Amino acid sequence: MLVDSHAHLNFQAYKDDLSEVIGRCRQANMRVINIGAAYDTSLKAVNLALAEPSFYSAIGLHPTHVYDEEFKTEHYQDLIASSRGRVVAMGESGFDYFHIPELLEKGVKSIAEIKAKQEEVFRAHIKLARENNLALVVHGRNGKDDNTAYQDIYRVLKDENFQKGVIHCYGGNLEEAKAFVELGFYIGFTGIITFDKTGALAEIAQWIPEDKMLIETDAPYLTPEPNRGKRNEPIYVQHVAAKLSQIRNKNIDEIVEITGNNANKLFDLK
């Protein structure tokens, strides 16, 4: 079964035609995990999952939003308790160094303070994931002059002794990917792999063990070829599967089955 392991149909980009987008997901007979980036979008993700049998949700506070609202663990625990099992992961959470300049412009005193705040919230997500036996959806993004986001993610995961999750929209290097897989984590491939000119993602996709790869859209962002320039949506995850099939010299149906089974296993999809 085709599974988009990371989408944001809970975002405003779909406010005018959400029912049509959902209809295309139904027609494709696919599963979708909608990911929260703040409390309001987490609540919307849960409500989508409660309304659609093939939808699931992850709840959390994105690292770029840690100064926009407080991460109140009791509120997220209440969401888990009221979701009737439709929350399958905590996140997305982690480290984002790309947007640090924007936070500094808003008045945050230092880079060190931003990193410490993101780490505090990340560890809170890990704690809730552990307590509720949920997977973890990890966001990582290096800065223009700071390539340590994935190293810091690994340090925290290792320190917390946590092994159940995915490094979504992977943007680290091969050696870092190997370290995450050795830790037990999955690697998420997005539409970037269809237009990446560096060859770095293709190298990782060739290497990665079959049982550790997931496909995702990150919709409405990162639309794959041949739809680049349009708003992304879950059905386009098939193009990510097609690119992986080329890289790994496998039939696309095999890639869909492998990544679907991996998502079902990691997130315990029923």
N, C-alpha and C positions, 0 to 999 in steps of 0.2 A: 504493500500500500504506500502511496505517495504521502510523505509527511513533511510539512514545512515546520521545522523545529523552532523557528523564531520569526514571528511577525508582529505587527502592531496595528491590527484592525481596530484597536481601541483608541487610535489617534484621530485627531480632527481631519486628517486628510481624506477620511472616508465618510464624513458626516452627510454628504449629499447622495451617496450611492452605495451605502454599506450593504443593503439588502441584495443588490445586484452582485456585488463582490462575493457575498456569502453564497449566493445562488451558483456562481461559477465554481466555488469550492465544493458544493454539494454535487454538482454535475461531474466533477473530476473524482468524486468519491475519495477525497483526501482528508487527512487530519491536519489540524493547525494548532500550534501553541502560541497564544497571544501573550506578549510580555509587557509587564508594567514598568513604567519609568518613574512613577510618583504614586502617591496614594490614590488620586482620582483615576489615573489610567489603570492602576492595579484593580480597582473596584470594577471598572468597565470590562477589563479582561475576564474577571470572575463572572460577571453577568452574561457576557458572551458565551462563556463555557457552560453556564447553567441553561442557556437557551438553545445551544446547538450541540447535539450529541457527539459530533466529531471535532469539537473545539475543546481546548484545555487552556489553562492559564498558569502564568508565573507572576509573582507579585514582588515588588521591590522598589527601591529608590536608586535611580541612575547616579553614578558618581558625579556627573556634571550638575546634579540638582541637590547636592547635600547641603547647600547653603540656602536653598529655596524653601525647604520645609524640614521639620524634625522627623527623623526616622523613629516612629513610636512603635516599639515592638508589640505592645499590647494590641494596637489597631490591626497590625498585620496578622497577629495570632487570631484575632476575631474573624478576619477574612478567611483564614484557613478553616476555622471551626464551622463557619457558616456556608462553606463552598460545596458541601456534600461530596468531597473528594475530587473536585474539579481543579483545585490548585495542585500542580504537579512539581513545582519548583519555586525556589526563591531567586529573585533577580529581575532585572539584570543589575549586577553590582560588581565593583572592582576598582580599577584605577584608570582615569582618563587624564593624560598629561597634555593632550592636544589643545584642550580648552582652558588650560591654566591662565593664559594671558587675559582671557575674558573675566575670570574670577578676580584676578588682581585689579582689573579696571573697575570692578564693582566695589572694591574696597577691602578685600581680604588682604591681610598684612604681608603674608609671605608664602612662597612656594612650599616651604616646609610645613606650614600650617595647613595648607590645602591637602597635601599628601597625608598628613596625620589624620585629618578629618575623613578623607576617603577611606583610609584604612580602618578607622573606628567603625564606620558604617558597614564596610565590607565584612568585618568580623561579626557584627551583629546579624547580618544575613546568614553567615555560616552557622551561627548558634541556632537560629530558628530552623534552618534546614536540617541540622542534626537532630534537634528536639522533635521535629515532625517527620523525620525520615523522608525528606524531600531532596531532589536534585538541586544543584546550584547552577545558575546561568551567569557566566562570568563575562564582564565587559573589560576589554583592555584596549588602550590606544596610546601609542607613543606620542611624545611631543615632537615638534620640528627639530629641537636640539636636545631632546631627552629620550633616549631609547631604553629606559629602564622599567617601563610599565609592566612588561611581562615578567621581568625578574622579580619585581615586587609582588606580583600576583603569586608567583611560585613560592616565594618566601613565606607569605601568609598561609597559603594552602598547606605547605609542608609543616609549618609551625602548628597549625590547627589540626594536623593529621586528618585532613578531609579529602576524600577521593571520589565523590559522586557528583559529577557535573560535566559541563561542556564549556570550553573556551570559545565563545561565539564570535562569528565574523573574524576568524583568526588573522592576525596581522604581525605575528612575531616571526622569528627565523626558524630554520629547520632544527637547530640544536635545542631551542626552547620548546618546540613542538614535541620533540623526543622526550624531554623532561616531563612535560605535562602528561603525555601518554603513559610514561613509566609510573607516574603518580596515580593513574587510573582514569584520567580525564579524556573526554571525547574532544574532537576538533570540528568546529562548524565552518563549512564552506558556503560563501554567499555568491551573488552574481559577479563579484569582483573577479572571480576566477575566469569568467568569460571574456574579460577585457584587460586583464593584468599583462603588461608588456615586459615585466621584469623576469618572469619565469619562476619566481620564488614560490608562489602558491602551487604551481604545477609540480615543482620538485617535492613539496610537502605532500601533495595529493598522490604522487607516485609512491612515496615512501610509506604513508600511513597504513597501519594495520587495518584490514577490512572491517574489523569489529569496533573501530574507534572513530569512524567518520560519520558526520551528519551533514545534511543539506538544509539550507535556510534561505529566506529572502531578505530578512530585516525590513520587509515592506513597512512603510512606503518608500524606503530608501534603496539604493544600490541595485537598481533595475539591471538585470542581465541583458547581454546581447541575445536576441536581435531586437529587444524592446527598449533599449537604452534611450533615455530622454523622456520616457513616459513614467508615470507613477507606477511603482512596483505593487504587486499583489501576489498572494500565495500560489496561484496556479503557475506563475513564472518560475517556481522552484524546479520545474521540469527541465528548464534550460541549464540549471546548475548540474542536475543529474546527467544531462546529455554531455556536458563538458567533462565531467568526471569519467564518463564512459569512454570518451576519446582518450583521455590521459592514461587511464588504467587498462585500455584495450578490452573492455567488457561491453556486453549488451546493455543498453540503457535500462531494460527491465530488471537486469541483475542489480544494477546500482540502486534503483528504486526499492527493490526488495531488501537489499542489504541495509541501506540507510533507514528504511522504514522499520525494520526489525531492531536496529540499534536504538532508534528513538523510542520505540515501544518498550524496550528493555530499560533504558536509562530513566525514563519518566514514568515507568510502570503504567502505561496507557491501557485502559480497559476497553 
